[in-house]
Amino acid sequence: MPSSLALASATPSADALPPPLRWGVVTTHPQAEQWAAANLNRAGYPAWFPTYAARVRDPVLRTLSRIVERPLFPGYVFVTLNGPWTPIRYAPGVRELLMDHDHPSVCPTEAIEALQAGEDARRTPPAPGAAWAVGTPCRLASGPFQSHPAVIVEVRGENARISLLLLGALRSVYVPVECLIPREE
């Protein structure tokens, strides 16, 4: 029969658990999201930039279309901030680390988890006229946020919660579903 001392040492303590991931945001040089993410990963800072599948027309044969991967938030990459964050600012492809006064701004963990959960849904473009699903890239048809790329986080009846990258952080906004238009590049 094992002793209580052996059982206590077998269960992990709060000190032994790894710290939760904190996600920050970096801006990249134009069309350099993949390059910046690869350089950050190579430097030991796990980076992630969400993408979505878009159907685009062939530039030569206009009747043909193909599916390509586009960045969900062009010009932005999410990076983990566990450890010293100063080298993140100087990685090739990174323009700057978004800051909140003198510390990096941190994205809410729930927003990052919602984006990661919708990644499989964004791998195929939605069918024309399909209902809005979680993880679908979109834009607003009008209003102050119409030029910002967004992603659907939740749909409840006639309203949807979307995530936008605003003011250095991932922000959630509730909008009517009829204000949404699919993002096509």
C-alpha positions as CSV (number, residue, x, y, z in Angstrom):
1,M,0.0,0.0,0.0
2,P,1.6,3.3,-1.0
3,S,2.2,5.9,1.7
4,S,0.6,9.3,1.7
5,L,4.0,10.8,1.0
6,A,4.3,8.9,-2.2
7,L,0.8,9.9,-3.3
8,A,1.5,13.5,-2.6
9,S,4.7,13.5,-4.6
10,A,3.0,11.8,-7.5
11,T,0.4,14.5,-8.0
12,P,1.7,17.7,-9.7
13,S,1.9,20.8,-7.5
14,A,0.9,24.2,-8.7
15,D,4.6,25.1,-9.0
16,A,5.2,22.2,-11.4
17,L,2.5,23.1,-13.9
18,P,3.7,25.2,-16.8
19,P,2.5,28.8,-16.8
20,P,-0.5,29.6,-19.1
21,L,0.4,30.9,-22.5
22,R,0.1,34.7,-22.9
23,W,-0.4,35.8,-26.5
24,G,0.8,39.1,-27.8
25,V,0.5,40.7,-31.2
26,V,3.2,41.9,-33.6
27,T,2.7,43.9,-36.8
28,T,4.7,42.6,-39.8
29,H,6.1,44.2,-42.9
30,P,3.6,44.1,-45.8
31,Q,2.8,40.5,-46.9
32,A,5.4,39.1,-44.5
33,E,3.2,37.3,-42.0
34,Q,4.5,33.8,-42.8
35,W,8.2,35.0,-42.9
36,A,7.8,36.7,-39.5
37,A,6.1,33.7,-37.9
38,A,8.8,31.4,-39.2
39,N,11.6,33.6,-37.8
40,L,9.8,33.9,-34.4
41,N,9.4,30.2,-34.2
42,R,13.0,29.7,-35.2
43,A,14.0,32.1,-32.4
44,G,12.1,30.0,-29.8
45,Y,8.9,32.2,-29.6
46,P,5.9,30.1,-30.8
47,A,4.0,32.3,-33.3
48,W,0.7,31.7,-35.1
49,F,-1.1,33.6,-37.8
50,P,-4.6,32.4,-38.6
51,T,-5.5,31.9,-42.2
52,Y,-8.6,31.3,-44.2
53,A,-9.3,29.7,-47.6
54,A,-10.5,32.1,-50.3
55,R,-11.7,31.4,-53.8
56,V,-9.9,33.7,-56.3
57,R,-10.2,34.0,-60.0
58,D,-7.3,33.0,-62.2
59,P,-5.7,36.1,-63.6
60,V,-5.3,34.6,-67.1
61,L,-8.4,32.3,-67.5
62,R,-11.1,34.4,-65.8
63,T,-13.5,31.5,-65.9
64,L,-11.3,29.4,-63.6
65,S,-11.0,29.9,-59.9
66,R,-8.6,28.4,-57.3
67,I,-8.5,28.2,-53.5
68,V,-5.7,30.1,-51.8
69,E,-4.8,30.6,-48.1
70,R,-5.1,34.3,-47.0
71,P,-4.1,35.8,-43.6
72,L,-7.2,36.3,-41.4
73,F,-5.7,39.5,-40.0
74,P,-3.3,40.9,-42.7
75,G,-0.2,42.3,-41.2
76,Y,-0.5,40.7,-37.8
77,V,1.0,37.6,-36.1
78,F,0.2,36.3,-32.7
79,V,3.2,35.4,-30.6
80,T,3.6,33.8,-27.1
81,L,5.1,36.1,-24.5
82,N,6.4,33.6,-22.0
83,G,10.0,34.7,-21.4
84,P,11.9,37.8,-22.4
85,W,10.0,39.7,-25.0
86,T,12.6,42.2,-26.2
87,P,14.1,39.8,-29.0
88,I,10.6,39.5,-30.5
89,R,10.8,43.1,-31.6
90,Y,14.0,42.5,-33.6
91,A,13.0,39.3,-35.4
92,P,13.2,39.6,-39.2
93,G,9.8,40.4,-40.7
94,V,8.5,42.0,-37.5
95,R,7.7,45.7,-37.7
96,E,6.8,46.1,-34.0
97,L,5.4,44.4,-31.0
98,L,2.1,46.1,-29.9
99,M,2.6,47.6,-26.5
100,D,0.4,48.7,-23.7
101,H,2.4,51.6,-22.1
102,D,5.8,49.9,-21.3
103,H,4.6,46.2,-21.6
104,P,3.4,44.1,-24.5
105,S,-0.4,44.1,-24.8
106,V,-1.9,40.7,-24.1
107,C,-4.8,39.2,-26.1
108,P,-7.6,37.5,-24.1
109,T,-7.0,33.8,-24.0
110,E,-10.7,33.1,-24.8
111,A,-10.4,35.1,-28.0
112,I,-7.3,33.1,-29.1
113,E,-8.9,29.8,-28.2
114,A,-12.0,30.8,-30.3
115,L,-9.8,31.6,-33.3
116,Q,-7.9,28.4,-32.9
117,A,-11.2,26.4,-32.6
118,G,-12.5,27.9,-35.9
119,E,-9.3,27.1,-37.8
120,D,-10.7,23.8,-39.3
121,A,-13.9,25.6,-40.5
122,R,-11.8,28.3,-42.3
123,R,-9.8,25.7,-44.4
124,T,-12.6,25.5,-47.0
125,P,-14.3,28.5,-48.4
126,P,-18.0,28.8,-47.5
127,A,-20.6,28.0,-50.1
128,P,-22.4,31.1,-51.6
129,G,-25.5,31.8,-49.6
130,A,-24.5,29.6,-46.7
131,A,-25.5,30.5,-43.1
132,W,-22.9,32.1,-40.9
133,A,-20.7,29.7,-39.0
134,V,-18.2,30.1,-36.2
135,G,-14.8,30.8,-37.6
136,T,-16.0,32.3,-40.9
137,P,-14.0,35.4,-42.0
138,C,-16.2,38.4,-42.7
139,R,-16.4,42.2,-42.9
140,L,-19.1,44.6,-41.9
141,A,-21.2,46.1,-44.8
142,S,-21.2,49.6,-43.3
143,G,-20.2,51.6,-40.2
144,P,-16.9,52.5,-38.6
145,F,-15.5,48.9,-38.8
146,Q,-16.3,48.1,-42.4
147,S,-12.7,48.1,-43.6
148,H,-11.4,45.8,-40.8
149,P,-11.1,42.1,-41.3
150,A,-13.1,40.1,-38.7
151,V,-14.0,36.6,-37.8
152,I,-17.3,35.2,-36.4
153,V,-16.9,33.9,-32.8
154,E,-20.5,33.2,-32.0
155,V,-24.0,33.4,-33.6
156,R,-27.1,33.8,-31.5
157,G,-30.3,34.2,-33.6
158,E,-30.1,37.5,-35.4
159,N,-26.9,38.7,-33.7
160,A,-23.3,37.6,-34.1
161,R,-20.2,38.3,-32.0
162,I,-17.2,39.0,-34.2
163,S,-13.6,39.6,-33.3
164,L,-11.6,42.5,-34.7
165,L,-8.0,43.5,-34.2
166,L,-8.4,47.1,-32.9
167,L,-6.2,49.4,-30.9
168,G,-3.5,46.7,-30.3
169,A,-5.8,44.0,-29.1
170,L,-8.4,41.5,-30.2
171,R,-11.8,43.0,-29.4
172,S,-15.2,41.4,-29.6
173,V,-18.2,43.3,-31.0
174,Y,-21.9,42.2,-31.2
175,V,-23.5,43.1,-34.5
176,P,-26.7,42.1,-36.4
177,V,-26.1,39.2,-38.8
178,E,-27.6,41.2,-41.7
179,C,-24.7,43.7,-41.4
180,L,-22.1,41.0,-42.2
181,I,-20.7,40.3,-45.7
182,P,-18.3,37.4,-46.6
183,R,-14.7,38.4,-47.0
184,E,-13.5,37.7,-50.5
185,E,-10.1,38.7,-51.8
